[in-house]
Amino acid sequence: MSYCEKKEKPVFVAGPCVIESTVLLDEVASELVRIRKVLDVEVIFKASFDKANRTSVHAFRGPGIDKGLQMLSDVGARYGLPLTTDIHEAWQADPVGQVVDVIQIPAFLCRQTDLLVAAARTGRIVNVKKAQFLSGADMRYPVEKVREAGAGNVWLTERGNMFGYNNLVVDFRNIPDMKQWTERVVMDCTHSVQRPGAAGGATGGNREFVPAMALAAKAFGANGYFFEVHPDPERACSDGPNMLYLRDLEGVIRSLL
């Protein structure tokens, strides 16, 4: 039985927001391997090759698809970790599907039919993040698109809803609502504490709430948890204010077991 079929066990998705360097990927991946061994948990490595939805045109986006996929492939080979990354355009699905185990659909793009269909046709798990403007019940329709395009395994991810300007709030009722449509519902514990566009051309956030977000999601039935982590979030190239310190990840995972 593969990791993606162990529905009774939680899945932990973790990694830096964006690929910054090989050194960063190695540091994070080696810690994830250690945590996996110590806690006997399922861990998927996540990093983005391109942050196509950055607030400012001047913001760092990543190494791009060719170099980024090679770097992710190297991580998988060196550390034996399953991989996930996000796609923003339909043409990216095929090359990404040749490298990763789970294709992530960004929240803002979860209704883009061509993107969902292309991801489904790769045969990989498709993890669709719920848009900040949709309810959990609304996610029935993205799931239908992906399944009808041939995907055998679809996950959904909660990441909060817009709450006025530059703020998010989590309605945890979305988790049981989404479990009507799929067996795997993931809580994005770090993006849910974002303050979108609230840092002068960049996204702010409140990482101190991440552990509580995870525990609340568990109470509502989540069986997957997503954490963006970094050894030094204050110097990260993207999403630093809401990323968890890498050194704190083990403790947060322990609290969920």
Solvent accessible surface area in square Angstrom, and as a share of the most:
residue,aa,sasa,rsa
1,M,169,0.76
2,S,52,0.33
3,Y,35,0.13
4,C,24,0.14
5,E,89,0.40
6,K,55,0.23
7,K,62,0.26
8,E,136,0.61
9,K,57,0.24
10,P,35,0.22
11,V,0,0.00
12,F,0,0.00
13,V,4,0.02
14,A,1,0.01
15,G,0,0.00
16,P,0,0.00
17,C,0,0.00
18,V,1,0.01
19,I,1,0.01
20,E,52,0.23
21,S,45,0.29
22,T,66,0.38
23,V,114,0.66
24,L,11,0.06
25,L,1,0.01
26,D,38,0.20
27,E,81,0.36
28,V,0,0.00
29,A,0,0.00
30,S,55,0.35
31,E,34,0.15
32,L,1,0.01
33,V,42,0.24
34,R,101,0.37
35,I,0,0.00
36,R,69,0.25
37,K,173,0.73
38,V,75,0.43
39,L,22,0.11
40,D,109,0.56
41,V,9,0.05
42,E,27,0.12
43,V,5,0.03
44,I,0,0.00
45,F,0,0.00
46,K,2,0.01
47,A,0,0.00
48,S,0,0.00
49,F,2,0.01
50,D,21,0.11
51,K,20,0.09
52,A,43,0.33
53,N,79,0.41
54,R,56,0.21
55,T,78,0.45
56,S,36,0.23
57,V,136,0.78
58,H,167,0.75
59,A,25,0.19
60,F,85,0.35
61,R,121,0.44
62,G,22,0.21
63,P,44,0.28
64,G,26,0.25
65,I,28,0.14
66,D,123,0.64
67,K,128,0.54
68,G,0,0.00
69,L,16,0.08
70,Q,107,0.48
71,M,24,0.11
72,L,0,0.00
73,S,45,0.29
74,D,49,0.26
75,V,0,0.00
76,G,17,0.17
77,A,90,0.70
78,R,122,0.44
79,Y,50,0.19
80,G,50,0.48
81,L,7,0.03
82,P,24,0.15
83,L,7,0.03
84,T,4,0.02
85,T,0,0.00
86,D,7,0.04
87,I,0,0.00
88,H,27,0.12
89,E,92,0.41
90,A,41,0.32
91,W,145,0.51
92,Q,9,0.04
93,A,2,0.02
94,D,90,0.47
95,P,43,0.27
96,V,0,0.00
97,G,6,0.06
98,Q,127,0.57
99,V,41,0.24
100,V,0,0.00
101,D,45,0.23
102,V,2,0.01
103,I,0,0.00
104,Q,7,0.03
105,I,0,0.00
106,P,10,0.06
107,A,6,0.05
108,F,112,0.47
109,L,43,0.21
110,C,0,0.00
111,R,146,0.53
112,Q,98,0.44
113,T,65,0.38
114,D,106,0.55
115,L,6,0.03
116,L,0,0.00
117,V,31,0.18
118,A,22,0.17
119,A,0,0.00
120,A,2,0.01
121,R,184,0.67
122,T,40,0.23
123,G,66,0.63
124,R,84,0.31
125,I,13,0.07
126,V,0,0.00
127,N,4,0.02
128,V,0,0.00
129,K,9,0.04
130,K,0,0.00
131,A,0,0.00
132,Q,9,0.04
133,F,115,0.48
134,L,18,0.09
135,S,48,0.31
136,G,0,0.00
137,A,48,0.37
138,D,52,0.27
139,M,0,0.00
140,R,102,0.37
141,Y,117,0.45
142,P,4,0.02
143,V,4,0.02
144,E,63,0.28
145,K,63,0.27
146,V,0,0.00
147,R,111,0.40
148,E,147,0.66
149,A,22,0.17
150,G,58,0.56
151,A,8,0.06
152,G,81,0.78
153,N,32,0.16
154,V,2,0.01
155,W,1,0.00
156,L,0,0.00
157,T,0,0.00
158,E,0,0.00
159,R,15,0.06
160,G,0,0.00
161,N,31,0.16
162,M,81,0.36
163,F,125,0.52
164,G,60,0.58
165,Y,204,0.77
166,N,59,0.30
167,N,45,0.23
168,L,16,0.08
169,V,68,0.39
170,V,17,0.10
171,D,49,0.25
172,F,36,0.15
173,R,162,0.59
174,N,8,0.04
175,I,0,0.00
176,P,62,0.39
177,D,51,0.26
178,M,0,0.00
179,K,80,0.34
180,Q,112,0.50
181,W,61,0.21
182,T,8,0.05
183,E,110,0.49
184,R,1,0.00
185,V,0,0.00
186,V,0,0.00
187,M,0,0.00
188,D,0,0.00
189,C,0,0.00
190,T,0,0.00
191,H,14,0.06
192,S,3,0.02
193,V,9,0.05
194,Q,18,0.08
195,R,88,0.32
196,P,32,0.20
197,G,30,0.29
198,A,46,0.36
199,A,53,0.41
200,G,83,0.79
201,G,37,0.36
202,A,35,0.27
203,T,26,0.15
204,G,9,0.09
205,G,19,0.18
206,N,44,0.23
207,R,43,0.16
208,E,114,0.51
209,F,107,0.45
210,V,0,0.00
211,P,49,0.31
212,A,63,0.49
213,M,36,0.16
214,A,0,0.00
215,L,82,0.41
216,A,33,0.26
217,A,0,0.00
218,K,89,0.38
219,A,86,0.67
220,F,88,0.37
221,G,28,0.27
222,A,10,0.07
223,N,25,0.13
224,G,0,0.00
225,Y,5,0.02
226,F,2,0.01
227,F,1,0.00
228,E,0,0.00
229,V,0,0.00
230,H,11,0.05
231,P,40,0.25
232,D,50,0.26
233,P,1,0.01
234,E,117,0.53
235,R,197,0.72
236,A,21,0.16
237,C,54,0.32
238,S,3,0.02
239,D,19,0.10
240,G,7,0.06
241,P,54,0.34
242,N,0,0.00
243,M,1,0.00
244,L,7,0.04
245,Y,42,0.16
246,L,13,0.06
247,R,177,0.65
248,D,62,0.32
249,L,0,0.00
250,E,30,0.13
251,G,45,0.43
252,V,11,0.06
253,I,2,0.01
254,R,125,0.46
255,S,53,0.34
256,L,6,0.03
257,L,103,0.51
